[in-house]
């Protein structure tokens, strides 16, 4: 994690520092300060700041989506659960009939094995549903990020090729609208998380009503829940 944070800061510095060392100069015309419109710097800064991260995000999400799709094909849980339930009912009926003790013991063992498989299957269903929900939420977040910031960076990349490097010929209202569209991404991200996460939704509501004790209780319960889920995963692996 520390290496990733360091890389992010290093990339951010590589975008902001070059103009200070003479690679490109900012444009100041008619009381308007504009970031350098040098062709090379514009392509470099927009690529490192947006296009490359967006490409990485899209590639990673496409892989997550494919993995979720494969997992969905493997987890025909509705059919499995129905089959197990039918078999469980049959198993209970068979074990309750008047069979010899040896056959009855065998039927009870089979029922126990079947019940264990059913419990494991239900646990897998719960994990699968959480993973599907997380993948759906991530897809919405990636889509919102692309929708909000792509128009602004397309404009920023095309501006020096359209207007030249000494000024901006685009309408100021258009520039501000696209910039604020990008800023709205920071506004809608918490709303997306809150909409798809019940714990966050409840926490936000408690914050608005200044119920901080409820928040601490929810956080403690969430921590315990995560610890229990980690224990369940460890047991599944074993």
C-alpha positions in Angstrom: 0.0 0.0 0.0 2.8 2.4 0.9 4.4 1.8 -2.5 1.1 2.5 -4.3 0.7 5.8 -2.4 4.3 6.8 -3.3 3.7 6.0 -6.9 0.6 8.2 -7.0 2.4 11.1 -5.4 5.3 10.6 -7.8 3.0 10.7 -10.8 1.2 13.8 -9.5 4.6 15.5 -9.0 5.6 14.6 -12.5 2.5 16.4 -13.9 2.7 19.6 -11.8 6.5 20.2 -11.5 7.7 20.3 -15.2 6.3 23.8 -15.8 8.3 25.0 -12.8 11.5 23.8 -14.5 10.9 25.4 -17.9 9.3 22.7 -19.9 6.2 24.7 -20.5 4.9 28.2 -19.6 1.4 29.1 -18.4 -0.6 31.5 -20.6 -1.7 34.8 -19.1 -3.9 36.8 -21.5 -6.4 39.5 -20.6 -6.4 38.7 -16.9 -7.0 35.0 -17.6 -4.5 32.5 -16.3 -4.4 29.3 -18.3 -2.3 26.2 -17.8 0.4 25.7 -20.4 -1.0 24.8 -23.8 2.3 23.3 -25.1 1.4 20.4 -27.3 3.8 17.9 -25.7 3.0 18.9 -22.2 -0.8 18.8 -22.8 -0.7 15.3 -24.2 1.6 14.1 -21.4 -0.3 15.7 -18.5 -3.8 14.6 -19.7 -2.5 11.1 -20.5 -0.9 10.6 -17.1 -3.6 12.4 -15.2 -6.6 10.8 -16.8 -6.3 8.6 -19.9 -3.9 6.0 -18.5 -5.7 5.7 -15.2 -9.0 5.4 -17.0 -7.7 2.7 -19.3 -6.3 0.8 -16.3 -9.7 1.1 -14.5 -11.6 -0.1 -17.5 -9.3 -3.0 -18.1 -9.4 -4.1 -14.5 -13.2 -3.8 -14.4 -13.6 -5.8 -17.6 -11.6 -8.5 -15.9 -13.7 -8.3 -12.8 -16.9 -8.4 -14.9 -15.7 -11.5 -16.8 -14.7 -13.2 -13.5 -18.2 -12.4 -12.1 -19.8 -13.7 -15.2 -17.9 -17.0 -15.0 -18.8 -17.2 -11.3 -22.4 -16.7 -12.1 -22.4 -19.5 -14.6 -20.8 -21.8 -12.0 -23.2 -20.9 -9.3 -26.6 -22.2 -10.5 -27.5 -21.8 -6.8 -31.3 -21.7 -7.4 -31.2 -25.1 -9.1 -28.8 -26.5 -6.5 -30.8 -25.2 -3.6 -34.0 -26.6 -5.0 -32.4 -29.9 -5.7 -30.9 -30.1 -2.2 -34.2 -29.2 -0.6 -36.0 -31.8 -2.6 -33.4 -34.4 -1.7 -33.5 -33.3 1.9 -37.2 -33.8 2.1 -36.9 -37.2 0.5 -34.0 -38.0 2.8 -36.1 -37.2 5.9 -39.0 -39.3 4.6 -36.7 -42.2 3.8 -35.0 -42.1 7.1 -38.3 -42.1 9.0 -39.6 -45.2 7.3 -39.3 -48.6 8.9 -36.0 -49.8 7.5 -33.5 -52.1 9.2 -31.1 -50.3 11.6 -28.1 -50.6 9.2 -30.0 -49.0 6.3 -31.5 -46.4 8.6 -28.0 -45.5 9.9 -26.7 -45.2 6.4 -29.7 -43.0 5.5 -29.0 -40.8 8.5 -25.3 -40.4 7.4 -26.4 -39.5 3.9 -28.8 -36.9 5.3 -26.1 -35.4 7.5 -23.8 -35.1 4.5 -26.5 -33.6 2.4 -27.4 -31.1 5.1 -23.7 -30.1 5.4 -23.5 -29.6 1.6 -26.7 -27.5 1.8 -25.4 -25.3 4.5 -22.1 -24.8 2.6 -24.1 -24.0 -0.6 -26.1 -21.4 1.2 -22.9 -19.8 2.6 -21.5 -19.7 -1.0 -24.7 -18.1 -2.2 -24.4 -15.3 0.3 -20.7 -14.7 -0.6 -21.6 -14.8 -4.3 -24.4 -12.3 -3.9 -22.1 -9.9 -2.0 -19.5 -10.2 -4.8 -22.1 -9.6 -7.5 -23.3 -6.5 -5.6 -19.7 -5.2 -5.2 -19.0 -5.7 -8.9 -22.2 -3.8 -9.8 -21.3 -0.9 -7.5 -17.8 -0.8 -8.9 -19.1 -0.7 -12.4 -21.4 2.3 -11.6 -18.5 4.1 -10.0 -16.2 3.6 -13.0 -19.0 4.6 -15.3 -19.7 7.8 -13.3 -16.0 8.7 -13.2 -15.7 8.3 -17.0 -18.9 10.2 -17.7 -18.0 13.1 -15.5 -14.3 13.6 -16.4 -14.0 12.4 -20.0 -15.6 15.5 -21.6 -13.3 17.9 -19.7 -10.1 16.0 -20.6 -11.2 15.7 -24.2 -11.6 19.4 -24.3 -8.3 20.0 -22.6 -6.5 17.8 -25.0 -8.1 19.3 -28.1 -7.8 22.9 -27.0 -4.2 23.7 -28.1 -4.7 21.9 -31.4 -7.8 24.0 -32.1 -6.9 27.4 -30.6 -3.1 27.3 -30.6 -0.7 27.5 -27.6 -1.1 31.2 -26.8 -4.8 31.5 -25.9 -8.1 29.7 -25.5 -10.7 30.2 -28.1 -13.4 28.0 -26.4 -16.3 29.6 -24.7 -15.6 30.2 -21.0 -19.1 28.9 -20.1 -18.3 25.6 -21.8 -15.0 25.2 -20.0 -16.5 25.9 -16.6 -19.5 23.6 -17.3 -17.2 20.7 -18.2 -14.9 21.4 -15.2 -17.8 21.5 -12.8 -19.2 18.3 -14.4 -15.9 16.7 -13.4 -16.2 18.1 -9.9 -19.6 16.5 -9.5 -18.0 13.1 -9.6 -16.7 13.8 -6.1 -20.3 14.7 -5.1 -22.0 11.6 -6.5 -19.5 9.0 -5.3 -20.6 9.1 -1.6 -24.2 9.0 -2.8 -23.5 5.9 -4.9 -21.7 4.1 -2.0 -24.6 5.1 0.4 -27.2 3.9 -2.1 -25.7 0.4 -2.4 -24.5 0.0 1.1 -27.0 -0.1 3.9 -24.4 0.5 6.7 -23.1 3.7 5.0 -26.7 4.8 4.3 -27.6 4.5 7.9 -24.3 6.2 9.0 -25.0 9.2 6.7 -28.5 9.5 8.1 -27.2 9.4 11.6 -24.6 12.1 10.8 -27.3 14.3 9.4 -29.3 13.9 12.6 -26.2 14.2 14.8 -26.6 10.8 16.3 -23.0 10.0 16.9 -23.6 7.3 19.5 -25.5 5.3 16.9 -22.6 5.7 14.5 -20.1 4.3 17.0 -22.3 1.3 17.6 -22.7 0.7 13.9 -19.0 0.9 13.3 -18.3 -1.5 16.2 -20.9 -3.9 14.8 -19.5 -3.6 11.3 -16.0 -4.3 12.6 -17.3 -7.4 14.3 -19.2 -8.5 11.2 -16.0 -8.1 9.1 -14.1 -10.2 11.6 -16.7 -12.9 11.5 -16.7 -12.9 7.7 -12.9 -13.2 7.7 -13.2 -16.2 10.0 -15.8 -17.8 7.8 -13.6 -17.4 4.7 -10.7 -19.0 6.6 -12.8 -21.9 7.6 -14.0 -22.3 3.9 -10.4 -22.4 2.8 -9.5 -25.0 5.3 
